[in-house]
Amino acid sequence: MARGRILATKWGMNPNSSSLGVDVTFLLFGATALAMATPIVGALLRWRKPATPPTSPPVSPPTAKDA
């Protein structure tokens, strides 16, 4: 019995198969990368700008109407 030969090779996605597995994989990797990058970006922004204590509004002196 003669063995078959490979006549051609196609690169790319197969139109007859679902690409949902590939989409879900990239969504998971993207969500993981975003979850890891968010605290790092927040720390860098916080590090560049020093925290300032909140200031209270100026207090007006009491008037005769307040007494």
SVG drawing of the C-alpha trace seen along z (x, -y; Angstrom):
<svg xmlns="http://www.w3.org/2000/svg" viewBox="-28 -92 37 94">
<polyline fill="none" stroke="black" stroke-width="0.4" points="0.0,0.0 1.5,-3.3 1.8,-6.1 0.1,-9.5 2.0,-12.7 1.5,-16.2 0.4,-18.3 0.1,-21.7 0.3,-23.5 -2.0,-26.4 -1.0,-28.9 -3.5,-30.8 -6.9,-30.0 -9.1,-27.2 -12.4,-28.7 -14.2,-25.6 -13.0,-25.6 -14.0,-28.0 -11.5,-30.7 -13.2,-31.1 -10.4,-29.3 -7.8,-31.8 -10.0,-34.8 -10.5,-33.6 -6.8,-32.9 -5.9,-36.5 -8.7,-37.9 -7.3,-36.0 -3.7,-37.1 -4.8,-40.7 -6.8,-40.8 -3.9,-39.4 -1.5,-41.9 -3.9,-44.8 -4.4,-43.6 -0.7,-43.4 0.1,-46.8 -2.6,-48.8 -1.0,-48.9 2.4,-49.5 1.1,-52.6 -0.7,-53.8 2.5,-53.5 4.5,-55.3 2.0,-58.2 1.9,-58.3 5.7,-58.3 6.1,-61.2 3.5,-63.5 4.0,-63.8 0.9,-63.7 -0.3,-67.0 -2.3,-67.2 -5.8,-68.5 -6.3,-72.1 -9.3,-73.4 -11.1,-76.4 -10.4,-79.7 -12.6,-80.2 -14.4,-83.6 -14.6,-85.3 -17.9,-85.0 -20.4,-87.7 -23.0,-89.1 -25.7,-87.2 -24.0,-83.9 -24.1,-84.6"/>
</svg>
